Amino acid sequence: MDLASGDHPVSKDSLSPPSAPVTRHPSRVTGSPWKILRLLRVGSTQDVAREKGEAGLVVVAEVQERGRGRRGAFWHSPKGGLWLSAVLPPPAPLHIQVATAVAKAIKEFYRLPISTKPPNDLQLFGRKLGGVLVETLFQGEAEGPVVIGVGINVNNPIPEEVRGTAISLREALGGPVDLEKTLEIVLSALDDLSVNRRCRE
């Protein structure tokens, strides 16, 4: 089997019927479940999360029209991908810490050789699977809530012009992927990262 070609053993869990939309997910960081705000179409989940600034809030959109990465780079965000921004208490983690935590969680569940490319990319078979964005909200001179954006190509089509450099989980696994399960995996990864960092402080 040639993994470099994108062939991969398809797991039963990966391609099971879609889960019901996640409405609550436990969080040890905030002490209460994540509050999940779902939007059909938005400019950027990051902008909505920044505006609300409420720790424990997760903004999830089906489509982003102005999704962005570091330094304002445009991120193609059509229906079928996982586009979210989560608001966490300070302090802010590094981009590579978030990318590593998310990559590890998805890698372990889907049994795919997902890696990171510093400072903030997720890669699979040498192609871009996703990316993260970390932004801090300041309250005066004090560090306030942290907004972490995560974009992952899950079931969304990859534009022809970037197929040589981008990939989706669906392409790698050979069939539809449970988007809600992927959301849960990412939220758990963010929660674990935040708790572990606080324990080391």
C-alpha positions, 0 to 999 in steps of 0.5 A: 500500500502506498501511503504517499498516494493518499491510500489509507485503511478506512476505519469503521469509526471514521466513516460511520454515519454522521453524528448529531450536531454537537451542542455541548462539550465538556471543558475543564478549562472553563469549568462548564461545557463549551458554549457552541454558536453555529452559523451557516455563513460568516465573514470569519469565525475569528471576528465573531469570537473576538467581538463576543470575547466570552471564555468558553465560547466556540463559534462554528461556521459551515462557510467562511467568506473571509477566513484568515490565517497568520498575517491575514492570509486568506483561507478557502473555507467552503462547506464541508470543512471544519471552521471554528474559533474557540475563546479560552482564558489567558495565557495564550499558547504558541501557534506551534503548541496549538498546531501540535496538539490538534495534529496529534489528536486527529492523527491518533483518532484517524490513524493518519501520519499528520504532522506540523509545519511551523509555525501553524500548519497541519500537514498530511502526505506533504500537503496542507490539511489545515492551520491554526491562528492564535490571537489575544484580546487585551483588556487595557494593558492586561492580557485578556481572553485568547481566541484560537482559530482552527481550520481543517479540510474535512469533507470540503472539495479542494480547489483544482489550483491547490490540489498539489499542495492541499488535502482533505481528510475525506481524500486521505481516508477514501470516504465521507468523514464525521465532521461532528466527531472531528469537532469533538476531537479538536475541542478535546485537544484544545481543552487538554492543551490549556489544562496541561499548560496551566498545570505546568505554570 
